[in-house]
Amino acid sequence: MSGGHAILSEIEPDKYSGRVVARVEADGVDIGAALADAGLAVTRARGDWCPMS
């Protein structure tokens, strides 16, 4: 995404004040999915992301 544009959709407030949750797309690629596929992020649906919970 060098110098490109990002598109945010499905924008929602998070349960913590001031944060938002959104789907981010750049050049037709879902950035969240790409990060999760690379092991750099977890999806919201996965409940075991935090070893303390």
N, CA, C and O atoms as a printed pandas DataFrame, in Angstrom:
     atom_number atom_name residue_name chain_id  residue_number  x_coord  y_coord  z_coord
0              1         N          MET        A               1    0.827   -1.177    0.000
1              2        CA          MET        A               1    0.000    0.000    0.000
2              3         C          MET        A               1    0.875    1.245    0.000
3              4         O          MET        A               1    0.561    2.229    0.670
4              5         N          SER        A               2    1.892    1.207   -0.694
5              6        CA          SER        A               2    2.806    2.350   -0.755
6              7         C          SER        A               2    2.165    3.515   -1.492
7              8         O          SER        A               2    1.993    3.473   -2.710
8              9         N          GLY        A               3    1.819    4.538   -0.758
9             10        CA          GLY        A               3    1.234    5.730   -1.344
10            11         C          GLY        A               3   -0.209    5.590   -1.791
11            12         O          GLY        A               3   -0.751    6.500   -2.418
12            13         N          GLY        A               4   -0.842    4.463   -1.480
13            14        CA          GLY        A               4   -2.225    4.235   -1.883
14            15         C          GLY        A               4   -3.211    4.780   -0.877
15            16         O          GLY        A               4   -2.859    5.508    0.051
16            17         N          HIS        A               5   -4.455    4.405   -1.091
17            18        CA          HIS        A               5   -5.531    4.837   -0.211
18            19         C          HIS        A               5   -6.088    3.644    0.556
19            20         O          HIS        A               5   -6.146    2.528    0.038
20            21         N          ALA        A               6   -6.489    3.892    1.775
21            22        CA          ALA        A               6   -7.159    2.873    2.582
22            23         C          ALA        A               6   -8.639    3.216    2.657
23            24         O          ALA        A               6   -9.016    4.385    2.745
24            25         N          ILE        A               7   -9.472    2.180    2.620
25            26        CA          ILE        A               7  -10.915    2.356    2.733
26            27         C          ILE        A               7  -11.372    1.709    4.033
27            28         O          ILE        A               7  -11.129    0.524    4.257
28            29         N          LEU        A               8  -12.029    2.477    4.883
29            30        CA          LEU        A               8  -12.575    1.961    6.132
30            31         C          LEU        A               8  -14.071    1.741    5.963
31            32         O          LEU        A               8  -14.774    2.594    5.420
32            33         N          SER        A               9  -14.557    0.588    6.432
33            34        CA          SER        A               9  -15.982    0.293    6.390
34            35         C          SER        A               9  -16.363   -0.441    7.665
35            36         O          SER        A               9  -15.501   -0.804    8.465
36            37         N          GLU        A              10  -17.659   -0.656    7.850
37            38        CA          GLU        A              10  -18.166   -1.320    9.053
38            39         C          GLU        A              10  -17.579   -0.681   10.320
39            40         O          GLU        A              10  -17.147   -1.378   11.239
40            41         N          ILE        A              11  -17.573    0.632   10.348
41            42        CA          ILE        A              11  -16.974    1.389   11.454
42            43         C          ILE        A              11  -17.934    1.390   12.637
43            44         O          ILE        A              11  -19.098    1.770   12.506
44            45         N          GLU        A              12  -17.432    0.960   13.794
45            46        CA          GLU        A              12  -18.233    0.888   15.019
46            47         C          GLU        A              12  -17.411    1.401   16.200
47            48         O          GLU        A              12  -16.188    1.269   16.200
48            49         N          PRO        A              13  -18.067    1.982   17.206
49            50        CA          PRO        A              13  -17.325    2.348   18.420
50            51         C          PRO        A              13  -16.926    1.084   19.179
51            52         O          PRO        A              13  -17.677    0.109   19.214
52            53         N          ASP        A              14  -15.766    1.106   19.770
53            54        CA          ASP        A              14  -15.295    0.009   20.603
54            55         C          ASP        A              14  -15.847    0.200   22.009
55            56         O          ASP        A              14  -16.390    1.258   22.327
56            57         N          LYS        A              15  -15.712   -0.815   22.846
57            58        CA          LYS        A              15  -16.230   -0.676   24.214
58            59         C          LYS        A              15  -15.376    0.261   25.054
59            60         O          LYS        A              15  -15.802    0.697   26.124
60            61         N          TYR        A              16  -14.175    0.575   24.583
61            62        CA          TYR        A              16  -13.311    1.518   25.290
62            63         C          TYR        A              16  -13.429    2.887   24.632
63            64         O          TYR        A              16  -13.357    2.997   23.408
64            65         N          SER        A              17  -13.607    3.906   25.420
65            66        CA          SER        A              17  -13.838    5.260   24.934
66            67         C          SER        A              17  -12.739    5.717   23.978
67            68         O          SER        A              17  -11.549    5.588   24.266
68            69         N          GLY        A              18  -13.160    6.248   22.852
69            70        CA          GLY        A              18  -12.219    6.837   21.907
70            71         C          GLY        A              18  -11.683    5.882   20.853
71            72         O          GLY        A              18  -11.037    6.324   19.903
72            73         N          ARG        A              19  -11.932    4.586   20.996
73            74        CA          ARG        A              19  -11.437    3.627   20.005
74            75         C          ARG        A              19  -12.558    3.228   19.065
75            76         O          ARG        A              19  -13.735    3.290   19.422
76            77         N          VAL        A              20  -12.186    2.821   17.867
77            78        CA          VAL        A              20  -13.161    2.322   16.907
78            79         C          VAL        A              20  -12.699    0.977   16.358
79            80         O          VAL        A              20  -11.514    0.648   16.392
80            81         N          VAL        A              21  -13.647    0.219   15.857
81            82        CA          VAL        A              21  -13.372   -1.042   15.178
82            83         C          VAL        A              21  -13.849   -0.854   13.748
83            84         O          VAL        A              21  -14.963   -0.379   13.526
84            85         N          ALA        A              22  -13.023   -1.218   12.774
85            86        CA          ALA        A              22  -13.404   -1.033   11.376
86            87         C          ALA        A              22  -12.719   -2.067   10.496
87            88         O          ALA        A              22  -11.686   -2.629   10.861
88            89         N          ARG        A              23  -13.299   -2.306    9.350
89            90        CA          ARG        A              23  -12.668   -3.138    8.318
90            91         C          ARG        A              23  -11.829   -2.181    7.468
91            92         O          ARG        A              23  -12.303   -1.117    7.070
92            93         N          VAL        A              24  -10.581   -2.569    7.194
93            94        CA          VAL        A              24   -9.679   -1.727    6.416
94            95         C          VAL        A              24   -9.280   -2.482    5.147
95            96         O          VAL        A              24   -8.864   -3.639    5.195
96            97         N          GLU        A              25   -9.418   -1.797    4.016
97            98        CA          GLU        A              25   -9.080   -2.388    2.732
98            99         C          GLU        A              25   -8.151   -1.451    1.974
99           100         O          GLU        A              25   -8.337   -0.234    1.999
100          101         N          ALA        A              26   -7.156   -2.011    1.304
101          102        CA          ALA        A              26   -6.264   -1.220    0.461
102          103         C          ALA        A              26   -5.944   -2.032   -0.788
103          104         O          ALA        A              26   -5.585   -3.206   -0.698
104          105         N          ASP        A              27   -6.072   -1.419   -1.925
105          106        CA          ASP        A              27   -5.812   -2.085   -3.206
106          107         C          ASP        A              27   -6.596   -3.386   -3.329
107          108         O          ASP        A              27   -6.102   -4.354   -3.907
108          109         N          GLY        A              28   -7.828   -3.418   -2.783
109          110        CA          GLY        A              28   -8.673   -4.595   -2.861
110          111         C          GLY        A              28   -8.319   -5.694   -1.878
111          112         O          GLY        A              28   -8.889   -6.783   -1.948
112          113         N          VAL        A              29   -7.397   -5.441   -0.967
113          114        CA          VAL        A              29   -6.953   -6.441    0.010
114          115         C          VAL        A              29   -7.500   -6.077    1.385
115          116         O          VAL        A              29   -7.376   -4.934    1.826
116          117         N          ASP        A              30   -8.107   -7.053    2.062
117          118        CA          ASP        A              30   -8.572   -6.870    3.441
118          119         C          ASP        A              30   -7.336   -6.907    4.338
119          120         O          ASP        A              30   -6.735   -7.965    4.528
120          121         N          ILE        A              31   -6.964   -5.773    4.881
121          122        CA          ILE        A              31   -5.725   -5.665    5.654
122          123         C          ILE        A              31   -5.776   -6.517    6.922
123          124         O          ILE        A              31   -4.786   -7.154    7.282
124          125         N          GLY        A              32   -6.918   -6.531    7.596
125          126        CA          GLY        A              32   -7.052   -7.350    8.808
126          127         C          GLY        A              32   -6.848   -8.826    8.513
127          128         O          GLY        A              32   -6.156   -9.522    9.255
128          129         N          ALA        A              33   -7.451   -9.306    7.430
129          130        CA          ALA        A              33   -7.298  -10.709    7.041
130          131         C          ALA        A              33   -5.853  -11.010    6.663
131          132         O          ALA        A              33   -5.325  -12.066    7.012
132          133         N          ALA        A              34   -5.216  -10.091    5.954
133          134        CA          ALA        A              34   -3.821  -10.294    5.564
134          135         C          ALA        A              34   -2.914  -10.365    6.795
135          136         O          ALA        A              34   -2.000  -11.188    6.847
136          137         N          LEU        A              35   -3.165   -9.510    7.780
137          138        CA          LEU        A              35   -2.375   -9.544    9.020
138          139         C          LEU        A              35   -2.617  -10.839    9.789
139          140         O          LEU        A              35   -1.677  -11.438   10.312
140          141         N          ALA        A              36   -3.881  -11.273    9.859
141          142        CA          ALA        A              36   -4.204  -12.523   10.553
142          143         C          ALA        A              36   -3.566  -13.713    9.837
143          144         O          ALA        A              36   -3.020  -14.604   10.488
144          145         N          ASP        A              37   -3.630  -13.738    8.503
145          146        CA          ASP        A              37   -3.024  -14.829    7.733
146          147         C          ASP        A              37   -1.514  -14.902    7.948
147          148         O          ASP        A              37   -0.929  -15.984    7.909
148          149         N          ALA        A              38   -0.886  -13.748    8.174
149          150        CA          ALA        A              38    0.559  -13.702    8.402
150          151         C          ALA        A              38    0.926  -13.964    9.861
151          152         O          ALA        A              38    2.106  -13.970   10.212
152          153         N          GLY        A              39   -0.079  -14.180   10.710
153          154        CA          GLY        A              39    0.177  -14.425   12.126
154          155         C          GLY        A              39    0.496  -13.175   12.927
155          156         O          GLY        A              39    1.022  -13.260   14.037
156          157         N          LEU        A              40    0.178  -12.016   12.368
157          158        CA          LEU        A              40    0.486  -10.747   13.032
158          159         C          LEU        A              40   -0.701  -10.146   13.768
159          160         O          LEU        A              40   -0.565   -9.130   14.449
160          161         N          ALA        A              41   -1.878  -10.780   13.631
161          162        CA          ALA        A              41   -3.098  -10.294   14.286
162          163         C          ALA        A              41   -4.039  -11.474   14.472
163          164         O          ALA        A              41   -3.860  -12.526   13.858
164          165         N          VAL        A              42   -5.037  -11.291   15.321
165          166        CA          VAL        A              42   -6.090  -12.295   15.490
166          167         C          VAL        A              42   -7.417  -11.616   15.203
167          168         O          VAL        A              42   -7.544  -10.398   15.328
168          169         N          THR        A              43   -8.405  -12.414   14.817
169          170        CA          THR        A              43   -9.711  -11.854   14.502
170          171         C          THR        A              43  -10.517  -11.651   15.779
171          172         O          THR        A              43  -10.226  -12.257   16.811
172          173         N          ARG        A              44  -11.517  -10.807   15.702
173          174        CA          ARG        A              44  -12.399  -10.568   16.854
174          175         C          ARG        A              44  -13.138  -11.822   17.261
175          176         O          ARG        A              44  -13.458  -11.999   18.436
176          177         N          ALA        A              45  -13.414  -12.695   16.311
177          178        CA          ALA        A              45  -14.191  -13.905   16.584
178          179         C          ALA        A              45  -13.401  -14.915   17.419
179          180         O          ALA        A              45  -13.987  -15.784   18.064
180          181         N          ARG        A              46  -12.092  -14.802   17.405
181          182        CA          ARG        A              46  -11.262  -15.757   18.135
182          183         C          ARG        A              46  -11.128  -15.299   19.578
183          184         O          ARG        A              46  -10.584  -14.226   19.835
184          185         N          GLY        A              47  -11.614  -16.091   20.519
185          186        CA          GLY        A              47  -11.647  -15.664   21.904
186          187         C          GLY        A              47  -10.388  -15.959   22.710
187          188         O          GLY        A              47  -10.294  -15.529   23.859
188          189         N          ASP        A              48   -9.425  -16.671   22.154
189          190        CA          ASP        A              48   -8.257  -17.063   22.938
190          191         C          ASP        A              48   -7.024  -16.215   22.619
191          192         O          ASP        A              48   -5.896  -16.688   22.759
192          193         N          TRP        A              49   -7.229  -14.979   22.196
193          194        CA          TRP        A              49   -6.096  -14.129   21.811
194          195         C          TRP        A              49   -5.265  -13.702   23.012
195          196         O          TRP        A              49   -4.078  -13.406   22.870
196          197         N          CYS        A              50   -5.868  -13.668   24.182
197          198        CA          CYS        A              50   -5.163  -13.182   25.372
198          199         C          CYS        A              50   -4.902  -14.329   26.330
199          200         O          CYS        A              50   -5.852  -14.956   26.799
200          201         N          PRO        A              51   -3.651  -14.624   26.634
201          202        CA          PRO        A              51   -3.357  -15.742   27.547
202          203         C          PRO        A              51   -3.858  -15.505   28.972
203          204         O          PRO        A              51   -3.915  -16.445   29.764
204          205         N          MET        A              52   -4.224  -14.256   29.313
205          206        CA          MET        A              52   -4.694  -13.941   30.665
206          207         C          MET        A              52   -6.197  -14.207   30.821
207          208         O          MET        A              52   -6.703  -14.226   31.943
208          209         N          SER        A              53   -6.919  -14.416   29.702
209          210        CA          SER        A              53   -8.371  -14.601   29.817
210          211         C          SER        A              53   -8.747  -16.053   29.929
211          212         O          SER        A              53   -9.930  -16.379   30.033
